[in-house]
Amino acid sequence: MAKCAFIGLGVMGYPMAGFLVKAGHDVRVWNRSAEKAQGWAKTYGGQATDTIAKAAADCDMVFACVGDDPDVRAIATPAFEAMKPGAIFIDHTTASAALARELAIEADIRKLGFIDAPVSGGQAGAEAGQLTIMCGGQSEDYAKVKPVMQAYAKAITLMGEAGAGQLTKMVNQICIAGVVQGLAEGLHFARRAGLDGEKVIEAISKGAAQSWQMENRYKTMLQDEFNFGFAVDWMRKDLRITLDEARHNGARLPVAALVDQFYADVQAMGGERWDTSSLIARLEKNED
């Protein structure tokens, strides 16, 4: 059993922290909204704290899942100051690789471990305990935290040194952006061609066109329902980080850059909190 802290109880962190309790770990939590932390404690039996320092003190591992680089910096400083030597900070936030490297250096100076560990699988994956985790950091730290993260993961991979997990998550988002746009265009074309969307998917979903997005989102896309998963605002944040990294490493990402602008159009339609499959709504609107 590990003594753990979990900082950030959003749609991902809330169930992830709960799975740590279910796995038998001693868990303290902190969240900007104290009421949410207290509600979590009532649900799972862990301990809600009123400061990050109280959550992190004396813990073997401190997990975090917040919004963006500034949010991670804001919580890392008080956590690092409170953590005992040898403790490990695990950041599940999708953030920049540069920040991961920066925090790894600071952690090392303080004799702490650091693992950047962004996740894929969305809210559904978090609630089912079936996330995919891409890690960057030292192998000895990874070996310690992997068995604990298995409480909410189906696959965990060490990709390299600090920042490698974040870079791998960027690859993940690049691939998703193109797939979702392709599915949106395909379903949009089927509608305009007078085809039965359900039958189209039945015909093509077991061939080369098959994807997770097709299997899990085509029905809601055909019904113009977009309240199922990762929000457009968060995807644009991830693509911003990805495109910025590409400018530094020289990668050419024409499709990702274009889809990012398509998501900006969805935001302008009022779809900031719609899920990423809402790209089809943009196509339908522009054809009306």
N, C-alpha and C positions, 0 to 999 in steps of 0.2 A: 504493500500500500504506500502511495506517495502522498505527501502533503502538498496540496496544489492551491494556487490562486487562479481565478479566471476574471479578467478585466474586459468588460464589454458584453452586455447581454442583449444584443440585437437579435434579429431573426435567426442568425447563425449561432452566435455565442450562447444564447439561452439553452437550446437543446444540447449543444456540445458539452457545456458545463454539467448539465444534468446526467449525461452519459458517464462522466467521470465519477459522479456519486454512485451511480448504479454499478460501476465496476469496482466499487469498494474503496475509492480514494477519499481522503479528507479534503474537502473543498471549501474555500472561502471565495466570495465574489464581491465585485464592486461594479457599479454602473452609475452613469451620470444621473439617471433617475433613481433615487433611493427606493421609491415605491416598487419599481420593477425588481430590484435586487431583493427586497423583502418578500415580494411575491414568489420569486424563484426559490428562496429559502424555505418558504412554507410548502412549496410543491415538492421539492427534492430533499429537504432536510439538511442542506448545507448551511453555511453561515454567511449572512450578509454583513458587510463592513461599510463604514461611512467614509473611509479614506483608502486610497490606493496603497499607502504605506502599511496600513493595518492588514490589508489583504495579503501583501507580499511578504511581510516579515516572517522569518523562520520557515518559509516554504521551500521545498525542494525544486519546484517548478512553478513558474508564473506564465500563464497563457494569456494572450490578448487577441481580441478580434474586434477592431474598431473600423473607422471609415477610410482615412487617407493619411498621407505622410504627416501632416500637422497633428492629427489626432494621436498617431503612434508616438511622436516626439513628446506630446503633452503627458502621456501616461508612462512612457519609459523612464523619464527622469525620476519621478518619485518612486517608481518601482525599483529601479537600480539602486537608489539610495537606501532602500529598506531591505533589499535582499541580502541574504547571508552569503559569504564566500562559497563558491562551488555550486550555487543554485543556477538554474538555467531559465532564461527568458525565451519563450516560444511565441513568435508573432504570426498569427493566422490571418492578419489583415493582408489584402492585396494592395501592396504599396510599391515604391520604387526599389530597384536593386541598389541604387546609391545609398538610400536610407538604411537598407539592411547591412551594407558594408560599414557604414558609419556607426551603427549601433553595435555591430560585432566588435569593432575596435574599442569602443567605450566599455563594453562588457568585459573584454579581456583585461583592460586596465584595472577594472574593479574586481578582477578574479572571478568573473561570472561567465557562464556559457550563454551562447545566443544561437538560436535556430530561426531562420525565416521559413515559414511553413504555410504559404497560401493554400487555399483549398478550392476544389471544384466539386460540384454536385448540387449547389444551390440550397435553398431552404428545405426542399424535400429530402435531399441527401443528408442534411444536418439532422432533421427530425427522425430519419430512419437509422442514423448512425452509420451511413454508407458513403462517407466522403472520400475523395481522392486527395492526397496531400503531397505536395512537391516541396522538398526541403533543401535548404542550403545551410552549411555550417560544418563544424568539426565532427568527425566520425565518432569520437568518444562521447560527445554530447548527444548526438543522434541516437546512439545505441541505448542511452539512458531514457530518452523521451519517447522513442518509438513504441515500446510496450504500453505506455500510458495513453498515447494518441490512438492506439488500436481500439480504444473504447468507443470511438465514433468514426472510425475509418474502415474502408474496405481495401484501400491500397495506399501505401506510404513508400516514397522513394527518396533517397538522398541523391541529389543531382550534382553536388559539388560544394565548393566553399560558399561562404555567406554571399547572398544575392542570387545564387543559382536557382533557388526555389522560385523567387520572384520572376526571374527571366523565363523559367519554364511555364509559369502561369501566364506570362505574356504570349507565349506560343499558343497556349490553350485558347486565349481570347481571340487571337488572330484567326485561328481555325474556326471557332464558333461564329465569328462575325460573317465570314463568307458562306458558311453552311446555312445560317438563318436567312440571309438575304436570298440565297438560291432557292430555299424552300418557299419563301414569301413570293418570289417571282413565279415559281412553278404553280403554286395554288392560285395566284392571281391570273395567270395565263389560262389555267383550266376553267376558271369562272367565265372569263371572256370568251372562251371557245365553246361554252355551253356544255362542258363535261360535268359529270357527277364527281365532285371532289372526293367523296368517300371511295368510290370505285377506282378513281385514279390512284389513290394511295394503296388500295388493295392490290392493284396491278403492279405497282412499281416498288413497293416497300420491301420486297424480299430480294430485290436485285441490287445493282451497283449504286442506286440512288439512296439506299437505306441509310438512316442516321438516327442518333438519339433524338435529335430535334424533331424529325419526322414522326417517330414512334410516339413521342410524348406531347407534341404540341400541335399536330395538324388539325385535330378536332376542334380545339379552342380557337385556332386561327380561322378555321372555316366559319366558326360561330361568332367571330369578332369579339372574343373574350380574352382579355389580356391581364388577368390578375393571378398569374400562375408562375411565380418564380422571380428571377433576377431582374431588377428594375433597370429601365433605360438610363436613369441618372447614374447608376453604379457602373453600367457598361461603358458609358462615355468616360467616366473617371478612369476605368481600366484601359480604355483605348488611348486616352490622353497620355497615361504613363507609358504605354507601349510605343506610341508614335514618337514620344520624346526620346525614349531609349534608342529607337531606330535612327533618329537624327544623329545620335552620338556614335552608333556602331556601323552606320552606313547601309543598313538593311533597307530594301525598297519594299514598301507595303502599300501599293496602290489600292488594292481592294479594301484593306482595313481602313485606310484613310477615307475612302469613298463611303463606306458603310457608317463610319463615324459621323459624317455629314448627314447621312440619311437619318441617323438617330437624333441629330440636332433638329431635323424637320419634325420628327415625332414629338420631341419636347415642345416645339412651337405649336403643335396641335393640342397641347395639354396632356401629353402622355408621359410626363416625367417619371411617374410611378408605375406605368404599364410595364409588363414584362418584355423581354427582348424580342419575342415573336411578333410584336406590334409593328414590325417593319411592313407587314402586309397592309396595315391600316393606311400607311403613307401612300402605297401604290393605289389603293382603292380611292382614296381622297383625290389624288392627282388625276384620276381617270374619270371622276364624276363630271 
